[in-house]
Amino acid sequence: MLIVELAFTETPERLAARPAHRAALTRLHEEGRLLGAGPWSDDSGALLVFCVGRPELEALLDEDPYYRTPGVEVTAVREWWPVVGP
């Protein structure tokens, strides 16, 4: 599994791009490629847990324009090996 961490700033572009991004996340979850995703409680960023390998993750990040939207920054991509859970 791969964890993607995002940082946000308040920009109109980010907020305008969010509905399409969330629809894409819903589709990825339904396909089993995304375990979960959501913003921090203060909306300063988000955490996404993908069930894909690194090459597929890179393709998914490239396909979704949200990750290149002003106000959105990918701050980390890390491999995660859960001990408990999925």
Backbone as a chain_set.jsonl record, in Angstrom:
{"seq": "MLIVELAFTETPERLAARPAHRAALTRLHEEGRLLGAGPWSDDSGALLVFCVGRPELEALLDEDPYYRTPGVEVTAVREWWPVVGP", "coords": {"N": [[0.85, -1.177, 0.0], [0.352, 2.284, -0.566], [0.863, 5.467, 0.81], [-0.324, 8.708, 0.403], [0.384, 11.994, 1.118], [-1.061, 15.168, 1.4], [-0.808, 18.747, 1.211], [-2.678, 21.67, 1.787], [-3.678, 24.925, 0.595], [-5.759, 27.784, 0.968], [-7.38, 28.328, -1.822], [-9.304, 29.485, -4.565], [-9.206, 27.878, -6.842], [-8.526, 25.3, -5.946], [-10.731, 24.609, -4.367], [-12.714, 24.664, -6.32], [-11.93, 22.553, -7.94], [-12.263, 20.349, -6.36], [-14.806, 18.783, -6.234], [-14.801, 17.128, -8.617], [-12.455, 15.728, -8.192], [-13.082, 14.308, -5.849], [-15.087, 12.671, -6.855], [-13.553, 11.076, -8.562], [-11.994, 9.797, -6.623], [-13.956, 8.294, -5.331], [-14.646, 6.501, -7.356], [-12.173, 5.115, -7.621], [-12.066, 3.921, -5.117], [-14.294, 2.217, -5.237], [-13.357, 0.502, -7.186], [-11.424, -0.814, -5.781], [-8.873, 0.167, -5.611], [-8.246, 2.203, -3.936], [-8.01, 2.517, -0.552], [-8.863, 4.324, 1.416], [-9.562, 7.837, 1.978], [-9.174, 11.25, 2.92], [-9.602, 14.592, 4.272], [-7.521, 16.404, 6.635], [-8.71, 17.373, 9.869], [-8.577, 20.129, 10.146], [-8.529, 20.989, 7.577], [-6.068, 21.425, 6.369], [-4.745, 19.762, 4.756], [-4.507, 16.405, 3.431], [-4.914, 12.8, 3.652], [-4.284, 9.901, 1.813], [-4.841, 6.508, 1.088], [-3.611, 4.174, -0.916], [-4.11, 1.135, -2.72], [-2.216, 0.065, -4.555], [0.64, -0.426, -6.73], [3.764, 1.413, -7.053], [4.243, 2.366, -9.803], [1.593, 2.378, -10.855], [0.372, 4.141, -9.07], [1.721, 6.537, -9.67], [0.727, 6.946, -12.245], [-2.004, 7.309, -11.659], [-1.891, 9.67, -10.15], [-0.98, 11.393, -12.111], [-3.153, 11.357, -13.868], [-5.226, 12.686, -12.564], [-6.117, 15.935, -12.435], [-6.317, 17.411, -10.107], [-4.13, 17.118, -8.398], [-2.286, 18.822, -9.432], [-3.313, 21.261, -9.132], [-3.459, 24.71, -8.218], [-2.814, 25.376, -4.817], [-2.801, 22.809, -3.912], [-0.548, 20.445, -2.782], [1.521, 17.69, -3.156], [3.025, 16.274, -0.547], [4.279, 14.031, 0.459], [4.979, 10.654, -0.422], [4.623, 7.494, 0.624], [5.561, 4.122, 1.358], [3.49, 1.722, 2.923], [3.072, -0.747, 5.349], [0.657, -2.357, 6.675], [0.011, -3.729, 9.889], [-2.194, -4.497, 11.272], [-5.439, -4.826, 10.067], [-6.544, -4.109, 6.698]], "CA": [[0.0, 0.0, 0.0], [1.076, 3.548, -0.611], [0.227, 6.612, 1.465], [-0.046, 10.015, -0.197], [0.034, 13.103, 1.998], [-1.246, 16.432, 0.689], [-0.947, 19.998, 1.953], [-3.598, 22.581, 1.106], [-3.845, 26.333, 0.923], [-7.087, 28.254, 0.562], [-7.423, 28.964, -3.132], [-10.549, 29.165, -5.252], [-8.979, 26.798, -7.807], [-8.572, 24.02, -5.235], [-12.112, 24.334, -3.977], [-13.48, 24.399, -7.54], [-11.512, 21.26, -8.494], [-12.497, 19.283, -5.385], [-15.883, 17.821, -6.536], [-14.369, 16.151, -9.622], [-11.45, 14.897, -7.53], [-13.778, 13.384, -4.939], [-15.757, 11.671, -7.695], [-12.507, 10.147, -8.991], [-11.637, 8.981, -5.453], [-15.049, 7.334, -5.125], [-14.482, 5.46, -8.376], [-11.002, 4.307, -7.265], [-12.438, 3.113, -3.96], [-15.189, 1.17, -5.735], [-12.521, -0.435, -7.948], [-10.502, -1.471, -4.872], [-7.513, 0.725, -5.722], [-8.098, 3.2, -2.877], [-8.569, 2.029, 0.709], [-9.569, 5.435, 2.037], [-8.988, 9.163, 1.754], [-9.919, 12.324, 3.547], [-8.826, 15.748, 4.719], [-7.286, 16.62, 8.066], [-9.865, 18.071, 10.454], [-8.439, 21.576, 9.959], [-8.494, 21.187, 6.125], [-4.732, 21.865, 5.954], [-4.198, 18.749, 3.873], [-5.267, 15.16, 3.394], [-4.203, 11.53, 3.607], [-4.906, 8.934, 0.917], [-4.216, 5.193, 1.189], [-3.825, 3.472, -2.175], [-3.804, -0.296, -2.781], [-1.603, -0.109, -5.869], [2.085, -0.268, -6.744], [4.272, 2.758, -7.345], [3.981, 2.829, -11.174], [0.172, 2.692, -11.021], [0.092, 5.365, -8.314], [2.213, 7.675, -10.458], [-0.232, 7.153, -13.334], [-3.232, 7.872, -11.084], [-1.629, 11.072, -9.793], [-0.886, 12.143, -13.367], [-4.472, 11.425, -14.503], [-6.138, 13.562, -11.816], [-5.551, 17.29, -12.426], [-6.366, 17.991, -8.766], [-2.808, 17.104, -7.781], [-1.506, 19.922, -10.017], [-4.117, 22.464, -8.949], [-2.937, 25.639, -7.214], [-3.34, 25.141, -3.479], [-2.639, 21.397, -3.57], [0.836, 19.999, -2.899], [1.848, 16.348, -2.671], [4.183, 16.474, 0.327], [4.956, 12.759, 0.708], [4.456, 9.374, -0.886], [5.35, 6.527, 1.445], [5.047, 2.755, 1.384], [2.933, 1.386, 4.245], [2.827, -2.162, 5.555], [-0.201, -2.46, 7.863], [0.123, -4.924, 10.719], [-3.58, -4.821, 11.596], [-6.34, -4.242, 9.075], [-6.488, -4.649, 5.327]], "C": [[0.89, 1.232, 0.0], [0.218, 4.647, 0.004], [0.64, 7.876, 0.718], [-0.516, 11.069, 0.797], [-0.012, 14.383, 1.169], [-1.247, 17.589, 1.672], [-1.808, 20.927, 1.109], [-3.367, 24.022, 1.526], [-5.239, 26.724, 0.422], [-6.971, 28.984, -0.773], [-8.741, 28.596, -3.796], [-10.386, 28.002, -6.238], [-9.095, 25.427, -7.132], [-10.008, 23.656, -4.893], [-12.982, 24.017, -5.193], [-13.164, 23.019, -8.11], [-11.896, 20.086, -7.596], [-13.647, 18.331, -5.739], [-15.474, 16.749, -7.561], [-13.336, 15.2, -9.028], [-12.12, 13.88, -6.613], [-14.558, 12.321, -5.713], [-14.746, 10.633, -8.18], [-12.094, 9.239, -7.832], [-12.708, 7.927, -5.181], [-14.931, 6.181, -6.109], [-13.307, 4.548, -8.03], [-11.289, 3.414, -6.066], [-13.322, 1.942, -4.391], [-14.424, 0.102, -6.514], [-11.531, -1.188, -7.063], [-9.08, -0.958, -4.933], [-7.225, 1.782, -4.667], [-8.777, 2.67, -1.624], [-9.39, 3.12, 1.385], [-8.842, 6.738, 1.773], [-9.826, 10.181, 2.492], [-9.008, 13.424, 4.041], [-8.554, 15.689, 6.216], [-8.443, 17.46, 8.596], [-9.786, 19.584, 10.29], [-8.349, 21.959, 8.479], [-7.156, 21.743, 5.641], [-4.083, 20.889, 4.982], [-5.051, 17.503, 3.944], [-4.327, 13.971, 3.386], [-4.981, 10.584, 2.709], [-4.13, 7.629, 1.019], [-4.595, 4.393, -0.057], [-3.373, 2.021, -2.08], [-3.25, -0.627, -4.158], [-0.088, -0.018, -5.701], [2.483, 1.135, -7.173], [4.009, 3.205, -8.784], [2.508, 3.196, -11.396], [-0.197, 3.953, -10.258], [0.535, 6.59, -9.104], [1.249, 7.986, -11.602], [-1.52, 7.782, -12.812], [-3.044, 9.341, -10.709], [-1.536, 11.943, -11.042], [-2.252, 12.342, -14.026], [-5.409, 12.433, -13.849], [-5.542, 14.967, -11.729], [-5.559, 17.949, -11.049], [-4.98, 18.103, -8.144], [-1.878, 18.177, -8.349], [-2.223, 21.264, -9.871], [-3.441, 23.4, -7.957], [-3.625, 25.41, -5.865], [-3.26, 23.702, -3.027], [-1.177, 21.021, -3.798], [0.953, 18.581, -2.359], [3.125, 16.493, -1.86], [4.94, 15.186, 0.606], [4.21, 11.627, 0.035], [5.301, 8.329, -0.174], [4.712, 5.154, 1.339], [4.618, 2.43, 2.812], [2.642, -0.095, 4.284], [1.988, -2.318, 6.798], [0.0, -3.789, 8.578], [-1.267, -5.425, 11.089], [-4.455, -4.129, 10.563], [-6.076, -4.813, 7.705], [-5.086, -4.988, 4.856]], "O": [[2.016, 1.218, 0.496], [-0.983, 4.742, -0.247], [1.821, 8.081, 0.436], [-1.658, 11.045, 1.257], [0.87, 14.648, 0.352], [-1.641, 17.432, 2.828], [-1.689, 20.97, -0.115], [-2.929, 24.308, 2.64], [-5.809, 26.061, -0.445], [-6.514, 30.125, -0.83], [-9.24, 27.488, -3.598], [-11.321, 27.229, -6.446], [-9.692, 24.505, -7.688], [-10.441, 22.524, -5.11], [-13.889, 23.19, -5.105], [-14.035, 22.381, -8.701], [-11.856, 18.938, -8.039], [-13.475, 17.126, -5.554], [-15.785, 15.573, -7.37], [-13.341, 14.006, -9.326], [-11.748, 12.706, -6.614], [-14.67, 11.183, -5.255], [-15.049, 9.44, -8.205], [-11.868, 8.045, -8.032], [-12.387, 6.79, -4.836], [-15.096, 5.02, -5.736], [-13.43, 3.327, -8.133], [-10.811, 2.282, -6.003], [-13.116, 0.81, -3.955], [-14.803, -1.069, -6.501], [-10.864, -2.107, -7.537], [-8.173, -1.573, -4.372], [-6.082, 2.213, -4.518], [-9.979, 2.404, -1.63], [-10.49, 2.861, 1.873], [-7.67, 6.752, 1.396], [-11.032, 10.006, 2.669], [-7.804, 13.228, 4.209], [-9.261, 15.014, 6.965], [-9.083, 18.182, 7.832], [-10.816, 20.258, 10.293], [-8.119, 23.125, 8.157], [-7.101, 22.447, 4.633], [-3.005, 21.153, 4.45], [-6.172, 17.53, 4.45], [-3.125, 14.099, 3.15], [-6.202, 10.476, 2.827], [-2.9, 7.638, 1.035], [-5.746, 3.99, -0.228], [-2.371, 1.718, -1.433], [-3.767, -1.509, -4.844], [0.404, 0.414, -4.659], [1.65, 1.934, -7.598], [3.583, 4.344, -8.98], [2.206, 4.197, -12.045], [-0.995, 4.755, -10.743], [-0.201, 7.572, -9.194], [0.985, 9.153, -11.895], [-2.069, 8.685, -13.443], [-3.937, 10.16, -10.926], [-1.964, 13.097, -11.031], [-2.49, 13.366, -14.666], [-6.293, 12.976, -14.512], [-4.557, 15.17, -11.019], [-4.872, 18.95, -10.846], [-4.688, 19.073, -7.444], [-0.8, 18.414, -7.804], [-1.787, 22.275, -10.423], [-2.9, 22.94, -6.952], [-4.845, 25.271, -5.785], [-3.607, 23.389, -1.888], [-0.633, 21.251, -4.878], [0.534, 18.303, -1.235], [4.184, 16.797, -2.408], [6.121, 15.23, 0.952], [2.983, 11.635, -0.067], [6.52, 8.274, -0.337], [3.492, 5.027, 1.241], [5.282, 2.806, 3.778], [2.037, -0.641, 3.362], [2.542, -2.407, 7.894], [0.141, -4.836, 7.947], [-1.491, -6.63, 11.206], [-4.226, -2.967, 10.228], [-5.461, -5.87, 7.565], [-4.908, -5.447, 3.727]]}, "num_chains": 1, "name": "protein.A"}
